[in-house]
């Protein structure tokens, strides 16, 4: 049985998300595997690409990097007329060439009805127009523009070459790095200025002070509402929120107090220090992982769909090593 307090929280979360659903904007090349088609465009030009797509208009597109997480999160809508989550398909293709994408969406049974097709123009102006909460693309310029518009965004790469653990197939498991992703880059800057000892001292002294939100902070809060809606009587949700961070003790305490202050519980937290994040992500069977350091993305991408969040530092200057 779910106690009365939890029922009230669930009703409040339902009302909030029905009034303003969690909206995910996704490019066609992130939802589907369009690498072969893109090569036709690059090597043979626009006319050949258009002919290629029209000739294959009724041929099913293969699944792309973000397909599984999108499929799973859309399955959490209880009423298709009052969705908690909406996915907006966003493409630089022409409206004429959108048919193959929507034919494939229909064949896969995905409840995606909305989209923008810009005939080569940038997608970024339409991200705030759609009130997007999370934007996923494999185009770096569109991702950077979304970030500039204060939207959570990540650049996806290829689908992982290795499979993840098969556990609880009705769950959606979303993993995040902490600093400069969920949380602000404040602690990163302390490390840059004062080194590791200064960083640890700062985090210990501020352990009870919650961090400010980072680029994915608001997305986490809406995702937490979806988690609350799907909690069962044992306190287990179909939405599993996981933190995988290079922090370790004693810097871990501030993370815990921040989650408490925000009211956004994490189902798992892994403080891995200098160790690779990939084995942890593979073991949890994460459906997607977000990190701001390319080093961690490259390591994780073999085992989990991985999204690079544009961060405040360069790839060759990793932040907060344990």
Buried (B, 14 or more C-beta within 10 A) or exposed (E): EEEEEBEEBBEEBBEBBBEEBBBBBBBBBBBBBBEEBEEBBEEEEEEEBBEBBEEEEEEEBEBBBBBBBBBBBBBBBEEEEEBBBBBBBBBBBBEEBBBBBBBBBEEBEBBBEEBBBBEEEEBBEBBEEBEBBBBBBBBEEBBBBBBEBEBBBBBBBBBBEEEBEEEEEEBBBBBBBBBBBBBBBBBBBBBBEEEEEEBBEBBEEBBEEBBEBBBBBBBBBBBBBBBBBBBEEEEEBBBBBBBBBBBBEEBBBBBEBBBEEBEBEBBBBBBBEEEEBBBBBBEBBBBBBBBBBBBBBBBBBBBBBBBBBBBEBEEEEBBBEB
